[in-house]
Amino acid sequence: MELRGDTLYFTGGNGRITAVALRTGAVRWARTTTLDGASGPAVSGDTLYFSTGTGRVLALDRRTGEELWHTGPRAGGALALPDRSPRVLAVGRALYVSAADNTLFALDSLNPSRGGTGSGAPKGAG
């Protein structure tokens, strides 16, 4: 869960990500994704970042919920223990992601396909 301005962002276990107006409780947007067991969001500027135990990362526009880009898995399997959830940390352009099997990797949020393994070209890139 993350609060930015007057909007609360949170994930559900079924891959649903929701933005709610804090004062009124009105849903600003909701998006169903394929990220079961997603981390809570990390926020940088107008972008929300989520990760999974398999090392998949998703970037959404925080104002609209539109998908900006996603990556493929970078770690083996899902997290086995409920107290070890995936995490993503945004520091400037860098994203630091923890996943299953003590996997830790970094991505450039402006070019997620550069470095490491897996797919991740920004949406619309060719």
C-alpha positions as CSV (number, residue, x, y, z in Angstrom):
1,M,0.0,0.0,0.0
2,E,1.3,3.5,-0.8
3,L,-0.2,6.9,-0.3
4,R,0.7,9.8,-2.7
5,G,-1.1,13.1,-2.4
6,D,-4.7,12.2,-1.9
7,T,-4.6,8.8,-3.6
8,L,-4.1,5.4,-1.9
9,Y,-2.7,2.7,-4.2
10,F,-2.9,-1.0,-3.2
11,T,-2.7,-4.5,-4.6
12,G,-5.0,-7.6,-4.2
13,G,-3.8,-11.2,-4.2
14,N,-5.6,-11.7,-7.5
15,G,-3.5,-9.3,-9.5
16,R,-5.9,-6.4,-9.1
17,I,-4.3,-2.9,-8.5
18,T,-6.5,-0.1,-7.3
19,A,-6.2,3.7,-6.8
20,V,-8.7,5.2,-4.3
21,A,-9.4,8.8,-3.4
22,L,-8.4,9.1,0.2
23,R,-11.1,11.6,1.3
24,T,-14.1,10.1,-0.5
25,G,-13.1,6.4,-1.0
26,A,-14.0,6.7,-4.7
27,V,-12.1,4.4,-7.0
28,R,-10.0,6.5,-9.3
29,W,-9.0,3.5,-11.4
30,A,-8.6,-0.2,-11.1
31,R,-6.6,-2.6,-13.3
32,T,-6.5,-6.4,-13.3
33,T,-3.0,-7.7,-14.1
34,T,-1.4,-11.1,-14.4
35,L,0.8,-10.3,-11.3
36,D,-0.5,-12.7,-8.7
37,G,1.1,-12.0,-5.3
38,A,2.5,-8.6,-6.5
39,S,4.4,-6.4,-4.1
40,G,3.0,-3.2,-2.9
41,P,3.9,-0.3,-5.2
42,A,7.1,1.7,-5.3
43,V,6.4,5.2,-6.6
44,S,8.8,7.5,-8.6
45,G,7.3,10.6,-10.2
46,D,4.1,9.6,-12.1
47,T,5.0,5.9,-12.2
48,L,4.0,3.0,-10.0
49,Y,6.2,-0.1,-10.0
50,F,5.2,-3.6,-8.8
51,S,7.1,-6.9,-8.7
52,T,6.5,-10.6,-8.1
53,G,8.3,-13.5,-6.6
54,T,9.4,-14.6,-10.0
55,G,11.0,-11.3,-10.7
56,R,8.4,-9.9,-13.1
57,V,8.2,-6.1,-12.9
58,L,5.3,-3.9,-14.0
59,A,5.2,-0.1,-14.5
60,L,1.9,1.8,-14.5
61,D,1.0,5.4,-14.9
62,R,-0.1,6.4,-11.4
63,R,-2.7,8.9,-12.6
64,T,-4.5,6.6,-15.1
65,G,-3.4,3.0,-14.4
66,E,-2.2,2.5,-18.0
67,E,0.5,-0.1,-18.4
68,L,3.8,1.6,-19.4
69,W,5.9,-1.6,-19.6
70,H,6.5,-5.0,-18.1
71,T,9.3,-7.6,-17.9
72,G,9.4,-11.3,-18.0
73,P,10.5,-13.5,-15.0
74,R,14.0,-13.1,-13.7
75,A,14.0,-15.6,-10.8
76,G,12.9,-19.2,-10.5
77,G,9.5,-20.0,-9.0
78,A,7.2,-18.2,-6.7
79,L,8.1,-17.2,-3.2
80,A,7.6,-20.2,-0.9
81,L,7.2,-18.5,2.4
82,P,4.4,-16.0,3.1
83,D,6.7,-13.8,5.2
84,R,9.0,-13.3,2.2
85,S,7.1,-11.1,-0.2
86,P,8.6,-9.5,-3.3
87,R,9.9,-6.0,-3.0
88,V,10.7,-3.2,-5.5
89,L,12.5,0.0,-4.5
90,A,12.7,3.0,-6.9
91,V,15.8,5.3,-6.5
92,G,15.9,7.8,-9.3
93,R,15.9,5.8,-12.5
94,A,17.1,2.6,-10.8
95,L,14.7,-0.1,-9.7
96,Y,16.0,-2.6,-7.1
97,V,14.0,-5.8,-7.1
98,S,14.1,-8.8,-4.6
99,A,12.5,-12.0,-5.7
100,A,12.6,-15.8,-4.9
101,D,15.7,-17.7,-4.0
102,N,17.4,-14.5,-2.6
103,T,17.5,-13.1,-6.1
104,L,18.3,-9.4,-6.3
105,F,18.6,-7.4,-9.5
106,A,18.4,-3.8,-10.7
107,L,16.7,-2.3,-13.8
108,D,16.9,1.1,-15.5
109,S,13.3,2.3,-15.3
110,L,13.7,4.1,-18.7
111,N,15.2,1.0,-20.4
112,P,14.1,-2.1,-18.4
113,S,15.3,-4.5,-21.1
114,R,18.9,-3.4,-20.8
115,G,21.0,-5.6,-18.6
116,G,20.0,-8.7,-16.8
117,T,17.8,-11.3,-18.4
118,G,14.2,-11.5,-19.4
119,S,12.1,-9.3,-21.6
120,G,11.1,-5.8,-20.8
121,A,11.1,-3.4,-23.7
122,P,8.8,-0.4,-22.9
123,K,5.4,-0.8,-24.5
124,G,5.4,0.3,-28.1
125,A,9.2,0.0,-28.4
126,G,10.4,-2.0,-31.4
